[in-house]
């Protein structure tokens, strides 16, 4: 699990991965909570939704586009929440514990 966590954190530490929302990235000792995810989901989830829309062959309609965006938002939120956010939050917890030894 540690190599996966380290790789995930290496990716999320890169400014390019957060562009253009770098200012929303929390400090390494702060959790990525639902508030942060709700703020970044409209941007990154929309990118995912547009990709989904163009990958689904068939009718290119406003309804399909809207549904693809919605699916992209939900998919981004869930995937990020249960992958990168978990790795980030585990590291943040360790960093906070190291800052405040008992």
NULOZA-419863 format. One record per residue: x, y, z of N, C-alpha, C, O, CB in turn; residue number from 1. Coordinates in steps of 0.02 Angstrom, whole numbers. Glycine has a CB too. Layout:
% residues N
NODE,n.xx,n.yy,n.zz,ca.xx,ca.yy,ca.zz,c.xx,c.yy,c.zz,o.xx,o.yy,o.zz,cb.xx,cb.yy,cb.zz,n
NODE,X,Y,Z,X,Y,Z,X,Y,Z,X,Y,Z,X,Y,Z,NUM
...
% end
This chain:
% residues 102
NODE,n.xx,n.yy,n.zz,ca.xx,ca.yy,ca.zz,c.xx,c.yy,c.zz,o.xx,o.yy,o.zz,cb.xx,cb.yy,cb.zz,n
NODE,41,-60,0,0,0,0,43,63,0,26,113,-31,-47,0,61,1
NODE,100,61,35,143,120,41,169,144,-28,168,205,-39,202,104,86,2
NODE,191,100,-73,213,125,-138,157,160,-178,169,210,-212,241,68,-180,3
NODE,97,133,-172,40,165,-207,26,233,-176,14,282,-212,-23,120,-204,4
NODE,27,236,-110,15,299,-75,69,350,-94,54,408,-107,14,288,1,5
NODE,131,328,-95,186,374,-112,179,400,-184,190,459,-197,254,339,-104,6
NODE,161,355,-230,151,376,-299,93,425,-305,98,476,-340,139,315,-344,7
NODE,38,411,-271,-20,456,-273,-2,524,-245,-22,575,-273,-79,426,-233,8
NODE,35,525,-190,54,589,-161,104,626,-205,104,688,-208,84,578,-91,9
NODE,147,590,-238,194,621,-285,155,657,-340,172,713,-360,243,569,-315,10
NODE,103,623,-366,62,654,-418,25,716,-392,23,767,-425,12,604,-445,11
NODE,-5,711,-333,-44,767,-307,-1,824,-281,-26,879,-270,-90,743,-251,12
NODE,63,811,-271,108,865,-251,129,910,-309,153,965,-298,170,836,-218,13
NODE,119,886,-370,140,925,-428,90,982,-442,30,971,-444,145,879,-490,14
NODE,117,1041,-451,74,1098,-467,35,1088,-531,-22,1109,-537,115,1162,-472,15
NODE,66,1055,-580,33,1045,-644,-30,1003,-638,-76,1011,-679,81,1013,-694,16
NODE,-33,959,-589,-92,918,-579,-151,957,-550,-208,936,-555,-76,862,-533,17
NODE,-137,1014,-520,-189,1056,-490,-206,1116,-534,-254,1152,-520,-168,1078,-421,18
NODE,-166,1128,-586,-177,1186,-627,-247,1184,-657,-267,1130,-680,-124,1192,-682,19
NODE,-284,1237,-658,-273,1305,-635,-298,1318,-564,-310,1375,-546,-305,1353,-683,20
NODE,-305,1266,-526,-335,1273,-459,-283,1260,-404,-300,1234,-351,-392,1224,-451,21
NODE,-221,1279,-417,-167,1266,-369,-182,1297,-301,-163,1270,-249,-100,1292,-397,22
NODE,-214,1354,-302,-229,1388,-238,-278,1350,-194,-285,1366,-135,-256,1457,-252,23
NODE,-312,1300,-222,-359,1260,-183,-326,1200,-150,-356,1167,-107,-416,1237,-227,24
NODE,-265,1184,-170,-230,1127,-141,-213,1142,-69,-181,1193,-55,-166,1109,-182,25
NODE,-233,1099,-23,-217,1112,48,-143,1100,62,-107,1069,23,-261,1067,94,26
NODE,-121,1124,120,-53,1110,142,-47,1035,152,-97,1000,163,-35,1149,206,27
NODE,14,1010,150,24,937,155,0,908,221,-15,848,224,97,921,145,28
NODE,-5,948,272,-27,922,337,-103,934,349,-128,922,403,13,955,393,29
NODE,-137,957,298,-210,967,301,-244,916,256,-218,898,203,-230,1040,279,30
NODE,-302,892,277,-339,843,239,-371,872,176,-387,932,174,-392,811,282,31
NODE,-378,830,126,-422,846,70,-490,820,90,-504,760,89,-396,813,1,32
NODE,-534,867,109,-600,848,132,-651,860,76,-633,879,20,-619,888,196,33
NODE,-714,849,92,-767,857,42,-772,929,17,-790,940,-41,-833,836,70,34
NODE,-755,978,59,-758,1048,38,-709,1060,-19,-726,1091,-69,-742,1094,97,35
NODE,-648,1036,-11,-598,1043,-65,-622,1006,-127,-617,1032,-183,-529,1016,-42,36
NODE,-648,946,-118,-671,907,-175,-729,942,-211,-731,942,-273,-692,838,-153,37
NODE,-775,971,-174,-831,1007,-205,-807,1068,-244,-838,1087,-294,-882,1028,-152,38
NODE,-752,1097,-223,-725,1155,-258,-689,1136,-323,-692,1174,-372,-677,1193,-213,39
NODE,-655,1079,-324,-617,1061,-384,-657,1018,-433,-639,1013,-491,-555,1023,-364,40
NODE,-711,988,-409,-751,944,-452,-781,979,-512,-780,950,-567,-805,913,-412,41
NODE,-808,1040,-507,-836,1071,-568,-785,1078,-625,-803,1070,-683,-863,1140,-551,42
NODE,-723,1091,-608,-673,1097,-661,-652,1029,-688,-661,1014,-747,-611,1135,-636,43
NODE,-623,988,-644,-597,923,-666,-652,874,-685,-643,834,-731,-554,893,-611,44
NODE,-709,878,-652,-765,835,-670,-794,854,-738,-817,811,-775,-820,839,-617,45
NODE,-792,919,-754,-816,940,-820,-770,914,-875,-793,894,-928,-820,1017,-824,46
NODE,-705,916,-862,-657,887,-911,-673,813,-921,-675,789,-978,-584,897,-887,47
NODE,-685,778,-866,-702,707,-871,-768,698,-909,-774,653,-951,-708,676,-801,48
NODE,-816,740,-896,-881,735,-929,-877,747,-1004,-910,713,-1042,-929,785,-898,49
NODE,-837,795,-1025,-828,808,-1096,-795,748,-1130,-814,729,-1185,-786,872,-1108,50
NODE,-746,719,-1097,-713,659,-1124,-764,602,-1130,-766,568,-1181,-654,637,-1079,51
NODE,-805,593,-1079,-857,541,-1081,-905,555,-1140,-924,509,-1176,-897,539,-1015,52
NODE,-924,618,-1148,-971,636,-1201,-944,617,-1270,-980,588,-1311,-986,711,-1199,53
NODE,-881,633,-1283,-852,619,-1349,-835,545,-1358,-830,521,-1414,-791,661,-1360,54
NODE,-824,509,-1303,-810,437,-1309,-873,397,-1323,-870,342,-1351,-777,412,-1246,55
NODE,-930,423,-1302,-994,389,-1313,-1020,407,-1382,-1044,462,-1394,-1047,408,-1257,56
NODE,-1013,360,-1427,-1037,372,-1495,-1113,371,-1496,-1145,337,-1456,-1008,320,-1545,57
NODE,-1140,407,-1541,-1213,408,-1548,-1239,478,-1553,-1211,519,-1590,-1246,373,-1488,58
NODE,-1291,492,-1518,-1325,556,-1522,-1289,609,-1482,-1283,604,-1421,-1397,549,-1499,59
NODE,-1264,660,-1516,-1234,717,-1482,-1287,769,-1470,-1297,815,-1510,-1174,746,-1523,60
NODE,-1322,763,-1415,-1375,809,-1398,-1358,846,-1333,-1313,826,-1297,-1443,772,-1392,61
NODE,-1395,898,-1320,-1386,936,-1258,-1400,891,-1197,-1364,895,-1147,-1433,998,-1256,62
NODE,-1450,849,-1202,-1466,804,-1147,-1407,757,-1134,-1387,748,-1076,-1530,764,-1163,63
NODE,-1380,727,-1186,-1323,682,-1177,-1262,719,-1150,-1226,692,-1108,-1305,648,-1243,64
NODE,-1252,780,-1173,-1196,820,-1148,-1205,834,-1073,-1158,828,-1035,-1190,886,-1187,65
NODE,-1266,854,-1054,-1280,868,-984,-1272,806,-940,-1243,810,-886,-1351,896,-976,66
NODE,-1297,750,-964,-1289,688,-926,-1216,667,-922,-1194,641,-870,-1330,632,-959,67
NODE,-1178,678,-975,-1106,662,-974,-1070,706,-923,-1026,682,-887,-1076,671,-1044,68
NODE,-1088,770,-921,-1057,815,-871,-1073,792,-801,-1029,789,-758,-1081,887,-881,69
NODE,-1136,776,-789,-1156,753,-723,-1119,688,-704,-1095,682,-648,-1233,741,-721,70
NODE,-1116,642,-751,-1079,580,-739,-1005,594,-726,-974,563,-683,-1087,532,-798,71
NODE,-976,641,-763,-906,659,-753,-894,688,-684,-844,672,-652,-885,709,-806,72
NODE,-940,730,-660,-933,760,-593,-936,706,-540,-894,702,-496,-987,812,-581,73
NODE,-987,663,-545,-996,610,-495,-936,562,-497,-909,544,-445,-1062,571,-507,74
NODE,-916,542,-557,-861,495,-563,-796,525,-536,-759,491,-500,-851,474,-637,75
NODE,-782,588,-554,-721,620,-529,-722,623,-453,-672,604,-421,-714,691,-558,76
NODE,-777,645,-424,-782,651,-351,-769,584,-317,-730,580,-270,-851,679,-331,77
NODE,-802,532,-341,-796,466,-309,-726,437,-318,-696,413,-270,-848,417,-338,78
NODE,-700,440,-379,-634,412,-392,-581,449,-352,-537,418,-321,-617,414,-467,79
NODE,-584,516,-352,-534,555,-315,-540,544,-240,-490,537,-205,-541,629,-331,80
NODE,-602,542,-216,-614,533,-144,-585,467,-118,-558,464,-63,-689,535,-130,81
NODE,-592,414,-158,-570,348,-135,-503,326,-163,-486,267,-161,-622,297,-153,82
NODE,-464,374,-189,-397,358,-211,-348,411,-186,-316,402,-135,-394,352,-289,83
NODE,-343,466,-222,-294,517,-206,-307,550,-138,-260,563,-101,-293,570,-260,84
NODE,-370,562,-122,-384,594,-57,-366,549,2,-342,573,53,-459,613,-53,85
NODE,-376,485,-5,-357,438,49,-282,440,59,-259,443,116,-381,367,33,86
NODE,-244,437,5,-171,438,10,-148,504,41,-105,505,85,-138,428,-58,87
NODE,-176,559,18,-157,626,44,-173,630,119,-132,653,158,-195,681,5,88
NODE,-233,608,138,-255,614,207,-215,569,254,-204,587,312,-328,597,213,89
NODE,-193,512,230,-150,469,272,-83,504,286,-59,503,342,-138,400,237,90
NODE,-55,535,234,8,572,243,-3,632,289,38,646,332,36,595,175,91
NODE,-58,668,279,-73,726,320,-79,707,394,-55,742,438,-138,761,297,92
NODE,-110,650,407,-117,626,475,-48,611,506,-35,629,563,-160,563,477,93
NODE,-5,579,468,63,565,493,102,629,505,137,634,555,101,520,443,94
NODE,96,678,460,131,741,469,106,779,531,146,808,568,123,785,406,95
NODE,41,779,542,13,812,601,38,777,665,54,810,714,-64,812,599,96
NODE,41,711,663,64,673,722,138,688,735,158,693,793,55,597,711,97
NODE,178,697,683,248,713,692,258,785,719,305,798,756,286,705,626,98
NODE,212,830,700,216,899,724,196,905,797,221,949,832,172,943,682,99
NODE,152,862,819,125,865,887,137,799,924,89,763,939,50,881,887,100
NODE,200,782,939,211,720,976,183,724,1047,184,777,1078,287,703,977,101
NODE,159,668,1071,129,668,1138,178,643,1189,162,639,1248,67,625,1140,102
% end
